[in-house]
Amino acid sequence: MSEQRLAETGELCTCGRPAIAVYSSTEFGDVGHCGVEGSAQYPVLPCPWCGSTVAHKTSWGDPDRCPHYRLRPPASP
């Protein structure tokens, strides 16, 4: 089961954009959502969490979130 709340200032979606909502679940923890349809296809670069200038992809080529994703990015990747 997942719970939802409004995002707070500084919380980010998995694509790197400011989150408008945050979903909490036991499986994934807190995950931000920006509300932009298909945002994973066009993530913010460089990555706010690791600094990569290339979008993260799964091994089969689909968009993926940064393995270092946290609701709030570090002060510097």
PDB file of N, CA, C and O in Angstrom:
ATOM      1  N   MET A   1       0.840  -1.183   0.000  1.00  0.00           N
ATOM      2  CA  MET A   1       0.000   0.000   0.000  1.00  0.00           C
ATOM      3  C   MET A   1       0.880   1.240   0.000  1.00  0.00           C
ATOM      4  O   MET A   1       1.954   1.247   0.603  1.00  0.00           O
ATOM      5  N   SER A   2       0.430   2.277  -0.669  1.00  0.00           N
ATOM      6  CA  SER A   2       1.199   3.505  -0.821  1.00  0.00           C
ATOM      7  C   SER A   2       0.394   4.682  -0.272  1.00  0.00           C
ATOM      8  O   SER A   2      -0.830   4.726  -0.396  1.00  0.00           O
ATOM      9  N   GLU A   3       1.097   5.627   0.331  1.00  0.00           N
ATOM     10  CA  GLU A   3       0.482   6.855   0.817  1.00  0.00           C
ATOM     11  C   GLU A   3       0.994   8.011  -0.019  1.00  0.00           C
ATOM     12  O   GLU A   3       2.093   7.943  -0.570  1.00  0.00           O
ATOM     13  N   GLN A   4       0.202   9.080  -0.117  1.00  0.00           N
ATOM     14  CA  GLN A   4       0.576  10.240  -0.909  1.00  0.00           C
ATOM     15  C   GLN A   4       0.443  11.500  -0.064  1.00  0.00           C
ATOM     16  O   GLN A   4      -0.447  11.614   0.778  1.00  0.00           O
ATOM     17  N   ARG A   5       1.367  12.461  -0.315  1.00  0.00           N
ATOM     18  CA  ARG A   5       1.288  13.772   0.322  1.00  0.00           C
ATOM     19  C   ARG A   5       1.802  14.813  -0.657  1.00  0.00           C
ATOM     20  O   ARG A   5       2.452  14.467  -1.643  1.00  0.00           O
ATOM     21  N   LEU A   6       1.523  16.077  -0.400  1.00  0.00           N
ATOM     22  CA  LEU A   6       2.074  17.155  -1.217  1.00  0.00           C
ATOM     23  C   LEU A   6       3.577  17.251  -0.965  1.00  0.00           C
ATOM     24  O   LEU A   6       4.044  17.070   0.159  1.00  0.00           O
ATOM     25  N   ALA A   7       4.312  17.534  -2.015  1.00  0.00           N
ATOM     26  CA  ALA A   7       5.772  17.664  -1.888  1.00  0.00           C
ATOM     27  C   ALA A   7       6.126  18.971  -1.189  1.00  0.00           C
ATOM     28  O   ALA A   7       5.386  19.953  -1.254  1.00  0.00           O
ATOM     29  N   GLU A   8       7.266  18.958  -0.525  1.00  0.00           N
ATOM     30  CA  GLU A   8       7.800  20.150   0.125  1.00  0.00           C
ATOM     31  C   GLU A   8       8.885  20.751  -0.772  1.00  0.00           C
ATOM     32  O   GLU A   8       9.427  20.065  -1.639  1.00  0.00           O
ATOM     33  N   THR A   9       9.193  21.998  -0.567  1.00  0.00           N
ATOM     34  CA  THR A   9      10.234  22.680  -1.328  1.00  0.00           C
ATOM     35  C   THR A   9      11.544  21.903  -1.237  1.00  0.00           C
ATOM     36  O   THR A   9      11.965  21.501  -0.152  1.00  0.00           O
ATOM     37  N   GLY A  10      12.185  21.694  -2.391  1.00  0.00           N
ATOM     38  CA  GLY A  10      13.465  20.990  -2.431  1.00  0.00           C
ATOM     39  C   GLY A  10      13.356  19.511  -2.720  1.00  0.00           C
ATOM     40  O   GLY A  10      14.369  18.861  -2.978  1.00  0.00           O
ATOM     41  N   GLU A  11      12.141  18.953  -2.682  1.00  0.00           N
ATOM     42  CA  GLU A  11      11.967  17.529  -2.987  1.00  0.00           C
ATOM     43  C   GLU A  11      11.837  17.362  -4.498  1.00  0.00           C
ATOM     44  O   GLU A  11      11.163  18.144  -5.169  1.00  0.00           O
ATOM     45  N   LEU A  12      12.499  16.320  -5.022  1.00  0.00           N
ATOM     46  CA  LEU A  12      12.557  16.132  -6.464  1.00  0.00           C
ATOM     47  C   LEU A  12      11.907  14.831  -6.920  1.00  0.00           C
ATOM     48  O   LEU A  12      11.865  13.837  -6.195  1.00  0.00           O
ATOM     49  N   CYS A  13      11.406  14.880  -8.140  1.00  0.00           N
ATOM     50  CA  CYS A  13      10.909  13.698  -8.852  1.00  0.00           C
ATOM     51  C   CYS A  13      12.122  12.845  -9.235  1.00  0.00           C
ATOM     52  O   CYS A  13      13.255  13.323  -9.182  1.00  0.00           O
ATOM     53  N   THR A  14      11.899  11.621  -9.610  1.00  0.00           N
ATOM     54  CA  THR A  14      12.997  10.762 -10.054  1.00  0.00           C
ATOM     55  C   THR A  14      13.650  11.267 -11.337  1.00  0.00           C
ATOM     56  O   THR A  14      14.763  10.856 -11.665  1.00  0.00           O
ATOM     57  N   CYS A  15      12.962  12.167 -12.078  1.00  0.00           N
ATOM     58  CA  CYS A  15      13.540  12.737 -13.299  1.00  0.00           C
ATOM     59  C   CYS A  15      14.409  13.957 -13.013  1.00  0.00           C
ATOM     60  O   CYS A  15      15.110  14.441 -13.902  1.00  0.00           O
ATOM     61  N   GLY A  16      14.368  14.463 -11.760  1.00  0.00           N
ATOM     62  CA  GLY A  16      15.165  15.616 -11.386  1.00  0.00           C
ATOM     63  C   GLY A  16      14.391  16.924 -11.317  1.00  0.00           C
ATOM     64  O   GLY A  16      14.924  17.934 -10.860  1.00  0.00           O
ATOM     65  N   ARG A  17      13.123  16.916 -11.773  1.00  0.00           N
ATOM     66  CA  ARG A  17      12.306  18.122 -11.684  1.00  0.00           C
ATOM     67  C   ARG A  17      11.717  18.250 -10.280  1.00  0.00           C
ATOM     68  O   ARG A  17      11.641  17.261  -9.551  1.00  0.00           O
ATOM     69  N   PRO A  18      11.295  19.466  -9.891  1.00  0.00           N
ATOM     70  CA  PRO A  18      10.648  19.625  -8.588  1.00  0.00           C
ATOM     71  C   PRO A  18       9.401  18.739  -8.482  1.00  0.00           C
ATOM     72  O   PRO A  18       8.585  18.692  -9.402  1.00  0.00           O
ATOM     73  N   ALA A  19       9.268  18.055  -7.375  1.00  0.00           N
ATOM     74  CA  ALA A  19       8.119  17.172  -7.153  1.00  0.00           C
ATOM     75  C   ALA A  19       6.901  17.990  -6.735  1.00  0.00           C
ATOM     76  O   ALA A  19       7.024  19.024  -6.078  1.00  0.00           O
ATOM     77  N   ILE A  20       5.717  17.505  -7.131  1.00  0.00           N
ATOM     78  CA  ILE A  20       4.467  18.117  -6.669  1.00  0.00           C
ATOM     79  C   ILE A  20       3.791  17.196  -5.658  1.00  0.00           C
ATOM     80  O   ILE A  20       2.982  17.641  -4.843  1.00  0.00           O
ATOM     81  N   ALA A  21       4.130  15.910  -5.718  1.00  0.00           N
ATOM     82  CA  ALA A  21       3.580  14.918  -4.797  1.00  0.00           C
ATOM     83  C   ALA A  21       4.685  13.948  -4.407  1.00  0.00           C
ATOM     84  O   ALA A  21       5.655  13.756  -5.141  1.00  0.00           O
ATOM     85  N   VAL A  22       4.519  13.347  -3.243  1.00  0.00           N
ATOM     86  CA  VAL A  22       5.465  12.338  -2.772  1.00  0.00           C
ATOM     87  C   VAL A  22       4.666  11.102  -2.394  1.00  0.00           C
ATOM     88  O   VAL A  22       3.698  11.176  -1.638  1.00  0.00           O
ATOM     89  N   TYR A  23       5.084   9.974  -2.931  1.00  0.00           N
ATOM     90  CA  TYR A  23       4.459   8.690  -2.630  1.00  0.00           C
ATOM     91  C   TYR A  23       5.389   7.922  -1.699  1.00  0.00           C
ATOM     92  O   TYR A  23       6.594   7.845  -1.938  1.00  0.00           O
ATOM     93  N   SER A  24       4.824   7.358  -0.643  1.00  0.00           N
ATOM     94  CA  SER A  24       5.601   6.564   0.311  1.00  0.00           C
ATOM     95  C   SER A  24       5.113   5.130   0.273  1.00  0.00           C
ATOM     96  O   SER A  24       3.911   4.872   0.335  1.00  0.00           O
ATOM     97  N   SER A  25       6.051   4.195   0.169  1.00  0.00           N
ATOM     98  CA  SER A  25       5.695   2.782   0.197  1.00  0.00           C
ATOM     99  C   SER A  25       6.803   2.012   0.907  1.00  0.00           C
ATOM    100  O   SER A  25       7.933   2.490   1.013  1.00  0.00           O
ATOM    101  N   THR A  26       6.479   0.842   1.383  1.00  0.00           N
ATOM    102  CA  THR A  26       7.490   0.027   2.049  1.00  0.00           C
ATOM    103  C   THR A  26       8.522  -0.485   1.052  1.00  0.00           C
ATOM    104  O   THR A  26       9.680  -0.686   1.416  1.00  0.00           O
ATOM    105  N   GLU A  27       8.126  -0.698  -0.187  1.00  0.00           N
ATOM    106  CA  GLU A  27       9.045  -1.239  -1.197  1.00  0.00           C
ATOM    107  C   GLU A  27      10.051  -0.203  -1.699  1.00  0.00           C
ATOM    108  O   GLU A  27      11.233  -0.517  -1.842  1.00  0.00           O
ATOM    109  N   PHE A  28       9.604   1.025  -1.967  1.00  0.00           N
ATOM    110  CA  PHE A  28      10.466   2.039  -2.581  1.00  0.00           C
ATOM    111  C   PHE A  28      10.793   3.216  -1.668  1.00  0.00           C
ATOM    112  O   PHE A  28      11.619   4.050  -2.040  1.00  0.00           O
ATOM    113  N   GLY A  29      10.187   3.317  -0.502  1.00  0.00           N
ATOM    114  CA  GLY A  29      10.396   4.467   0.372  1.00  0.00           C
ATOM    115  C   GLY A  29       9.671   5.678  -0.188  1.00  0.00           C
ATOM    116  O   GLY A  29       8.637   5.530  -0.840  1.00  0.00           O
ATOM    117  N   ASP A  30      10.199   6.886   0.058  1.00  0.00           N
ATOM    118  CA  ASP A  30       9.595   8.120  -0.448  1.00  0.00           C
ATOM    119  C   ASP A  30      10.100   8.399  -1.856  1.00  0.00           C
ATOM    120  O   ASP A  30      11.306   8.423  -2.102  1.00  0.00           O
ATOM    121  N   VAL A  31       9.156   8.612  -2.784  1.00  0.00           N
ATOM    122  CA  VAL A  31       9.495   8.870  -4.179  1.00  0.00           C
ATOM    123  C   VAL A  31       8.700  10.083  -4.652  1.00  0.00           C
ATOM    124  O   VAL A  31       7.475  10.117  -4.531  1.00  0.00           O
ATOM    125  N   GLY A  32       9.401  11.071  -5.188  1.00  0.00           N
ATOM    126  CA  GLY A  32       8.742  12.266  -5.700  1.00  0.00           C
ATOM    127  C   GLY A  32       8.188  12.059  -7.092  1.00  0.00           C
ATOM    128  O   GLY A  32       8.674  11.228  -7.860  1.00  0.00           O
ATOM    129  N   HIS A  33       7.147  12.841  -7.406  1.00  0.00           N
ATOM    130  CA  HIS A  33       6.528  12.800  -8.732  1.00  0.00           C
ATOM    131  C   HIS A  33       6.263  14.239  -9.168  1.00  0.00           C
ATOM    132  O   HIS A  33       5.672  15.014  -8.416  1.00  0.00           O
ATOM    133  N   CYS A  34       6.695  14.602 -10.380  1.00  0.00           N
ATOM    134  CA  CYS A  34       6.563  15.980 -10.866  1.00  0.00           C
ATOM    135  C   CYS A  34       5.255  16.245 -11.589  1.00  0.00           C
ATOM    136  O   CYS A  34       4.885  17.405 -11.774  1.00  0.00           O
ATOM    137  N   GLY A  35       4.549  15.212 -12.002  1.00  0.00           N
ATOM    138  CA  GLY A  35       3.288  15.389 -12.708  1.00  0.00           C
ATOM    139  C   GLY A  35       3.439  15.559 -14.205  1.00  0.00           C
ATOM    140  O   GLY A  35       2.439  15.680 -14.912  1.00  0.00           O
ATOM    141  N   VAL A  36       4.673  15.573 -14.711  1.00  0.00           N
ATOM    142  CA  VAL A  36       4.915  15.721 -16.150  1.00  0.00           C
ATOM    143  C   VAL A  36       4.817  14.352 -16.811  1.00  0.00           C
ATOM    144  O   VAL A  36       5.566  13.440 -16.463  1.00  0.00           O
ATOM    145  N   GLU A  37       3.912  14.207 -17.747  1.00  0.00           N
ATOM    146  CA  GLU A  37       3.741  12.948 -18.475  1.00  0.00           C
ATOM    147  C   GLU A  37       5.022  12.609 -19.229  1.00  0.00           C
ATOM    148  O   GLU A  37       5.517  13.427 -20.005  1.00  0.00           O
ATOM    149  N   GLY A  38       5.562  11.418 -19.010  1.00  0.00           N
ATOM    150  CA  GLY A  38       6.747  10.960 -19.722  1.00  0.00           C
ATOM    151  C   GLY A  38       8.040  11.633 -19.291  1.00  0.00           C
ATOM    152  O   GLY A  38       9.010  11.647 -20.049  1.00  0.00           O
ATOM    153  N   SER A  39       8.069  12.189 -18.089  1.00  0.00           N
ATOM    154  CA  SER A  39       9.259  12.923 -17.644  1.00  0.00           C
ATOM    155  C   SER A  39      10.509  12.056 -17.603  1.00  0.00           C
ATOM    156  O   SER A  39      11.616  12.574 -17.750  1.00  0.00           O
ATOM    157  N   ALA A  40      10.361  10.763 -17.408  1.00  0.00           N
ATOM    158  CA  ALA A  40      11.524   9.866 -17.360  1.00  0.00           C
ATOM    159  C   ALA A  40      12.254   9.827 -18.708  1.00  0.00           C
ATOM    160  O   ALA A  40      13.448   9.532 -18.761  1.00  0.00           O
ATOM    161  N   GLN A  41      11.538  10.123 -19.790  1.00  0.00           N
ATOM    162  CA  GLN A  41      12.158  10.127 -21.117  1.00  0.00           C
ATOM    163  C   GLN A  41      13.126  11.294 -21.287  1.00  0.00           C
ATOM    164  O   GLN A  41      14.070  11.216 -22.074  1.00  0.00           O
ATOM    165  N   TYR A  42      12.885  12.394 -20.535  1.00  0.00           N
ATOM    166  CA  TYR A  42      13.694  13.607 -20.661  1.00  0.00           C
ATOM    167  C   TYR A  42      14.110  14.103 -19.278  1.00  0.00           C
ATOM    168  O   TYR A  42      13.621  15.135 -18.820  1.00  0.00           O
ATOM    169  N   PRO A  43      15.007  13.378 -18.610  1.00  0.00           N
ATOM    170  CA  PRO A  43      15.413  13.766 -17.261  1.00  0.00           C
ATOM    171  C   PRO A  43      16.287  15.020 -17.249  1.00  0.00           C
ATOM    172  O   PRO A  43      16.878  15.399 -18.260  1.00  0.00           O
ATOM    173  N   VAL A  44      16.351  15.639 -16.095  1.00  0.00           N
ATOM    174  CA  VAL A  44      17.232  16.783 -15.889  1.00  0.00           C
ATOM    175  C   VAL A  44      18.674  16.282 -15.934  1.00  0.00           C
ATOM    176  O   VAL A  44      19.025  15.308 -15.269  1.00  0.00           O
ATOM    177  N   LEU A  45      19.500  16.959 -16.726  1.00  0.00           N
ATOM    178  CA  LEU A  45      20.924  16.618 -16.813  1.00  0.00           C
ATOM    179  C   LEU A  45      21.739  17.867 -16.571  1.00  0.00           C
ATOM    180  O   LEU A  45      21.328  18.938 -17.018  1.00  0.00           O
ATOM    181  N   PRO A  46      22.861  17.797 -15.896  1.00  0.00           N
ATOM    182  CA  PRO A  46      23.405  16.590 -15.294  1.00  0.00           C
ATOM    183  C   PRO A  46      22.513  16.095 -14.158  1.00  0.00           C
ATOM    184  O   PRO A  46      21.757  16.858 -13.557  1.00  0.00           O
ATOM    185  N   CYS A  47      22.624  14.808 -13.884  1.00  0.00           N
ATOM    186  CA  CYS A  47      21.831  14.163 -12.847  1.00  0.00           C
ATOM    187  C   CYS A  47      22.091  14.850 -11.505  1.00  0.00           C
ATOM    188  O   CYS A  47      23.247  15.008 -11.112  1.00  0.00           O
ATOM    189  N   PRO A  48      21.024  15.264 -10.792  1.00  0.00           N
ATOM    190  CA  PRO A  48      21.207  15.939  -9.502  1.00  0.00           C
ATOM    191  C   PRO A  48      21.843  15.055  -8.421  1.00  0.00           C
ATOM    192  O   PRO A  48      22.357  15.578  -7.432  1.00  0.00           O
ATOM    193  N   TRP A  49      21.818  13.744  -8.588  1.00  0.00           N
ATOM    194  CA  TRP A  49      22.332  12.832  -7.555  1.00  0.00           C
ATOM    195  C   TRP A  49      23.753  12.342  -7.818  1.00  0.00           C
ATOM    196  O   TRP A  49      24.537  12.189  -6.881  1.00  0.00           O
ATOM    197  N   CYS A  50      24.090  12.098  -9.072  1.00  0.00           N
ATOM    198  CA  CYS A  50      25.432  11.545  -9.352  1.00  0.00           C
ATOM    199  C   CYS A  50      26.250  12.390 -10.319  1.00  0.00           C
ATOM    200  O   CYS A  50      27.445  12.150 -10.496  1.00  0.00           O
ATOM    201  N   GLY A  51      25.612  13.381 -10.947  1.00  0.00           N
ATOM    202  CA  GLY A  51      26.337  14.252 -11.860  1.00  0.00           C
ATOM    203  C   GLY A  51      26.474  13.723 -13.280  1.00  0.00           C
ATOM    204  O   GLY A  51      27.101  14.379 -14.113  1.00  0.00           O
ATOM    205  N   SER A  52      25.904  12.551 -13.585  1.00  0.00           N
ATOM    206  CA  SER A  52      26.003  11.979 -14.929  1.00  0.00           C
ATOM    207  C   SER A  52      25.393  12.934 -15.962  1.00  0.00           C
ATOM    208  O   SER A  52      24.357  13.551 -15.711  1.00  0.00           O
ATOM    209  N   THR A  53      26.038  13.047 -17.107  1.00  0.00           N
ATOM    210  CA  THR A  53      25.511  13.880 -18.185  1.00  0.00           C
ATOM    211  C   THR A  53      24.743  13.049 -19.208  1.00  0.00           C
ATOM    212  O   THR A  53      24.302  13.563 -20.236  1.00  0.00           O
ATOM    213  N   VAL A  54      24.591  11.766 -18.914  1.00  0.00           N
ATOM    214  CA  VAL A  54      23.840  10.839 -19.768  1.00  0.00           C
ATOM    215  C   VAL A  54      22.670  10.293 -18.952  1.00  0.00           C
ATOM    216  O   VAL A  54      22.831   9.942 -17.783  1.00  0.00           O
ATOM    217  N   ALA A  55      21.502  10.225 -19.570  1.00  0.00           N
ATOM    218  CA  ALA A  55      20.316   9.717 -18.876  1.00  0.00           C
ATOM    219  C   ALA A  55      20.527   8.269 -18.436  1.00  0.00           C
ATOM    220  O   ALA A  55      21.141   7.475 -19.149  1.00  0.00           O
ATOM    221  N   HIS A  56      20.011   7.937 -17.253  1.00  0.00           N
ATOM    222  CA  HIS A  56      20.103   6.563 -16.753  1.00  0.00           C
ATOM    223  C   HIS A  56      19.135   5.663 -17.510  1.00  0.00           C
ATOM    224  O   HIS A  56      18.008   6.058 -17.808  1.00  0.00           O
ATOM    225  N   LYS A  57      19.583   4.461 -17.816  1.00  0.00           N
ATOM    226  CA  LYS A  57      18.771   3.482 -18.556  1.00  0.00           C
ATOM    227  C   LYS A  57      18.875   2.120 -17.874  1.00  0.00           C
ATOM    228  O   LYS A  57      19.875   1.808 -17.228  1.00  0.00           O
ATOM    229  N   THR A  58      17.826   1.320 -18.031  1.00  0.00           N
ATOM    230  CA  THR A  58      17.881  -0.069 -17.581  1.00  0.00           C
ATOM    231  C   THR A  58      18.789  -0.838 -18.533  1.00  0.00           C
ATOM    232  O   THR A  58      19.180  -0.313 -19.575  1.00  0.00           O
ATOM    233  N   SER A  59      19.122  -2.058 -18.189  1.00  0.00           N
ATOM    234  CA  SER A  59      19.986  -2.861 -19.060  1.00  0.00           C
ATOM    235  C   SER A  59      19.336  -3.145 -20.411  1.00  0.00           C
ATOM    236  O   SER A  59      20.027  -3.480 -21.372  1.00  0.00           O
ATOM    237  N   TRP A  60      18.001  -3.013 -20.491  1.00  0.00           N
ATOM    238  CA  TRP A  60      17.301  -3.264 -21.764  1.00  0.00           C
ATOM    239  C   TRP A  60      16.946  -1.964 -22.474  1.00  0.00           C
ATOM    240  O   TRP A  60      16.269  -1.990 -23.501  1.00  0.00           O
ATOM    241  N   GLY A  61      17.405  -0.795 -21.929  1.00  0.00           N
ATOM    242  CA  GLY A  61      17.272   0.467 -22.639  1.00  0.00           C
ATOM    243  C   GLY A  61      16.135   1.383 -22.233  1.00  0.00           C
ATOM    244  O   GLY A  61      16.007   2.470 -22.797  1.00  0.00           O
ATOM    245  N   ASP A  62      15.303   0.991 -21.277  1.00  0.00           N
ATOM    246  CA  ASP A  62      14.219   1.862 -20.813  1.00  0.00           C
ATOM    247  C   ASP A  62      14.773   2.910 -19.858  1.00  0.00           C
ATOM    248  O   ASP A  62      15.799   2.683 -19.218  1.00  0.00           O
ATOM    249  N   PRO A  63      14.096   4.068 -19.754  1.00  0.00           N
ATOM    250  CA  PRO A  63      14.541   5.076 -18.789  1.00  0.00           C
ATOM    251  C   PRO A  63      14.523   4.504 -17.371  1.00  0.00           C
ATOM    252  O   PRO A  63      13.655   3.700 -17.030  1.00  0.00           O
ATOM    253  N   ASP A  64      15.472   4.918 -16.561  1.00  0.00           N
ATOM    254  CA  ASP A  64      15.573   4.432 -15.188  1.00  0.00           C
ATOM    255  C   ASP A  64      15.967   5.596 -14.295  1.00  0.00           C
ATOM    256  O   ASP A  64      16.581   6.559 -14.755  1.00  0.00           O
ATOM    257  N   ARG A  65      15.616   5.508 -13.022  1.00  0.00           N
ATOM    258  CA  ARG A  65      16.038   6.558 -12.102  1.00  0.00           C
ATOM    259  C   ARG A  65      17.473   6.288 -11.657  1.00  0.00           C
ATOM    260  O   ARG A  65      17.962   5.162 -11.744  1.00  0.00           O
ATOM    261  N   CYS A  66      18.130   7.325 -11.185  1.00  0.00           N
ATOM    262  CA  CYS A  66      19.505   7.207 -10.702  1.00  0.00           C
ATOM    263  C   CYS A  66      19.546   6.227  -9.537  1.00  0.00           C
ATOM    264  O   CYS A  66      18.677   6.276  -8.666  1.00  0.00           O
ATOM    265  N   PRO A  67      20.524   5.350  -9.503  1.00  0.00           N
ATOM    266  CA  PRO A  67      20.635   4.420  -8.375  1.00  0.00           C
ATOM    267  C   PRO A  67      20.914   5.137  -7.053  1.00  0.00           C
ATOM    268  O   PRO A  67      20.775   4.541  -5.985  1.00  0.00           O
ATOM    269  N   HIS A  68      21.308   6.416  -7.119  1.00  0.00           N
ATOM    270  CA  HIS A  68      21.588   7.201  -5.913  1.00  0.00           C
ATOM    271  C   HIS A  68      20.403   8.095  -5.527  1.00  0.00           C
ATOM    272  O   HIS A  68      20.526   8.942  -4.642  1.00  0.00           O
ATOM    273  N   TYR A  69      19.247   7.903  -6.198  1.00  0.00           N
ATOM    274  CA  TYR A  69      18.079   8.768  -5.959  1.00  0.00           C
ATOM    275  C   TYR A  69      17.695   8.818  -4.493  1.00  0.00           C
ATOM    276  O   TYR A  69      17.605   7.794  -3.814  1.00  0.00           O
ATOM    277  N   ARG A  70      17.474  10.022  -4.029  1.00  0.00           N
ATOM    278  CA  ARG A  70      16.880  10.315  -2.724  1.00  0.00           C
ATOM    279  C   ARG A  70      15.906  11.456  -2.985  1.00  0.00           C
ATOM    280  O   ARG A  70      16.050  12.191  -3.961  1.00  0.00           O
ATOM    281  N   LEU A  71      14.939  11.598  -2.133  1.00  0.00           N
ATOM    282  CA  LEU A  71      13.930  12.630  -2.323  1.00  0.00           C
ATOM    283  C   LEU A  71      14.550  14.020  -2.411  1.00  0.00           C
ATOM    284  O   LEU A  71      14.089  14.868  -3.174  1.00  0.00           O
ATOM    285  N   ARG A  72      15.587  14.242  -1.633  1.00  0.00           N
ATOM    286  CA  ARG A  72      16.338  15.503  -1.696  1.00  0.00           C
ATOM    287  C   ARG A  72      17.754  15.179  -2.181  1.00  0.00           C
ATOM    288  O   ARG A  72      18.420  14.307  -1.623  1.00  0.00           O
ATOM    289  N   PRO A  73      18.210  15.885  -3.224  1.00  0.00           N
ATOM    290  CA  PRO A  73      19.541  15.599  -3.756  1.00  0.00           C
ATOM    291  C   PRO A  73      20.636  16.067  -2.792  1.00  0.00           C
ATOM    292  O   PRO A  73      20.378  16.902  -1.925  1.00  0.00           O
ATOM    293  N   PRO A  74      21.843  15.542  -2.935  1.00  0.00           N
ATOM    294  CA  PRO A  74      22.961  16.006  -2.107  1.00  0.00           C
ATOM    295  C   PRO A  74      23.318  17.445  -2.462  1.00  0.00           C
ATOM    296  O   PRO A  74      22.914  17.937  -3.516  1.00  0.00           O
ATOM    297  N   ALA A  75      24.056  18.112  -1.614  1.00  0.00           N
ATOM    298  CA  ALA A  75      24.475  19.497  -1.870  1.00  0.00           C
ATOM    299  C   ALA A  75      25.278  19.585  -3.180  1.00  0.00           C
ATOM    300  O   ALA A  75      25.169  20.566  -3.916  1.00  0.00           O
ATOM    301  N   SER A  76      26.074  18.560  -3.456  1.00  0.00           N
ATOM    302  CA  SER A  76      26.800  18.486  -4.728  1.00  0.00           C
ATOM    303  C   SER A  76      26.984  17.011  -5.071  1.00  0.00           C
ATOM    304  O   SER A  76      27.386  16.222  -4.216  1.00  0.00           O
ATOM    305  N   PRO A  77      26.690  16.630  -6.330  1.00  0.00           N
ATOM    306  CA  PRO A  77      26.811  15.215  -6.718  1.00  0.00           C
ATOM    307  C   PRO A  77      28.242  14.718  -6.729  1.00  0.00           C
ATOM    308  O   PRO A  77      28.488  13.551  -7.036  1.00  0.00           O
TER     309      PRO A  77
END
